[in-house]
């Protein structure tokens, strides 16, 4: 052990790095007896601090609010493992999160806006997408020229379910089979 003792109450105690010709501190590791925060200084500016009361670490921040509080940009060349969410600063109801295993949720204003489930289904306005792309609400596609392709190996069509999926399809427009080479509009609604 190397014991570094402060000269008195409220004084700094630490290790200072300098040169014989320049006694100003080039770097220092120290604490103050009044609060016991651990400072890591370079050119007489605290670059990193460990808060003695919380254990929080600040980089570029001398009053860290979280376990790791960084002011400025960060570059990470390895993986980042998260428990659940990435929050927007000072906005706790907007986040990117992982609420369940193998799911991703995008939330704004406290509501899930886009959700990808473990089957790879993407939901807009729903957290239980039933198809590869499931929109709960009004959708709009805006472009010039061909804007939507329906591609199938032997059939492709648009199905209509006005009473919900469980009530069954009531109509379709498209090419219902490989032997039918014409556009078909079919009303399957039973108007008993």
N, C-alpha and C positions, 0 to 999 in steps of 0.2 A: 504494500500500500504506500502511496505517496499522499500525505496529508497536506492540503493547502488550506491554511487558516486565515480568515479575514482579520484585519487589524482591529475591528470593533463592530458594534452593532450597526446595521445598515450599510456595511462596506462590502465591496466586491472581493471575491476570492477566486483565483483561477490561474491559468497558465497563459502567458502572453508571449507571442512570437514576434521578434523584431531583429534588428541588426545592431552591431556595436556602434556604428556610426550614426544610426537613426533609432533612437529609443522609442519613437512612436510605434504603437502596436500595428503590425501588419496583419496579424490574426490573433484571436484569443478565444479561449474556452473558459467561461467563468460563471459563477452564480453570485447572487446577492443575498446576504443574510436576512434581508427583510422579507423576501418572498420565495427564495430557493429555486426560481426558474433557472434553467440551464441555457446559457446563451452560447452560440457559435458565431463569432464575429470575424469579418474580413474587412480590412481598411476602416476599422472603427464603426462598422455598421452591422447590426445583428442580421445575419442571413438565415439562421435557423434557430428556433427556440423550442424547448420542451417545457410546457407549463407544469409546474410542480403540483398544482391542485388537481388537475384533470388528467395529466399524462398526454394531453393533446400536443401534437407536433405542428409547428408552423414553419413554413418555408416562404420567406418573403412576408411573413405575417407574425407580429409579436403578440397577438391575442387570438390564438387559434380556437375556432368554434367547434371543430370536429377532430376526430382522431388524427387525421391528416388534412391540414388546411394549406393549400398552395395558392399564392398570388402570382399570376403570370402563367405562361404556357408551359405545358409538360410534354415530354416525348418519351414514350415507352416502346421499346423494341421487342418486348416479350408479350405474353398473354396477360390479360386482366381477368380475374375471376371475381364475379359479383354475387352477392347474396340475393338481391332482388331488384333494386331500382336505381336508375340514374335520374336525379331530379334537376330541374332547371333552377338556377340560383335564385333564392328568395321567392320561389313559386312552388310550393309543395304539392299543388294539384296538377302539375304538368310534368310528365315523366315518360321515360322509356323503361319498361320493366319486364321481368320474368316471373309472373305470378304463380305459375305452376311449372313442373318439369316439361321441357320441350315446347314451351309457349313463349310468345313475345307479344307485349301489349304496348300501344302508343296512346297516351292519355293527354288531353288538354282540358282545362277548366273542370277537372274532376270527373270527366267521362271518358271511357275507352272509345277511341275514334277508329283505330285499326287493330286487329287482333289476328295473330297467326297461331293456329292450334298445332297439336303434335302430329296431325295428319298432313300438315302443309297447307290446309285450307286457310284462305285469307278472308277475313270479315271486315267490312266497312260498316260501322254502325251496329255491329253485333259481335258478341263474344262467343257465339256458338255457330260458326260458319258451317253450312251443310254441303257446300260445293267448293271447288278450287278457288272460286271468286264469288263471294256472297255479299251483296249490298242490301242493307236494310234502310230504305229511303229512296229518294229520287236520284237517279244517276244522269249525268250529261256527258256526252262525248262530242267534242267540238273540233272539227278539222275540215279542211277542204279535200275533196276527192274521196276515195274509198276509206272509210273510217272504222269498219268492223268486219272481221273475217270469221265466218263459221266454217270450220274445216273438220271433215270426218272422213273415214276410210270407206264407208258405204252409205252413211246418212248423216244429215245434220239439220236441225230445226230449232225453232224457238217454241217452247211450251208455255202455256198460260195456266196458272193456278189461282184463280180469283178468290177461292175459298180456303187457300192454304195448301201446303204440300199434302197433308193427311187426307184432304178431300179428293185428291186426284187431279190429273190434268183435265182441263175442260176444252182446250183448243190448242192447235199448233199451226205454225207457218213454216214451211221448209221442204226438204227432200226426205221423206220418211223411210226410204229403203233404196237399196242399190239397183233394183229393177225399175224404179219410178224415176224417169228422167225429166220431170217437170215440177215446177213449183206448186206445192199443194197448200191450200188453206182448208183446214178441217175444224168444224165445230163439233165437239164431243159432249157438249152440255146437254143434260137431260132436263127438259123443262116441264116435267110432269105436272 
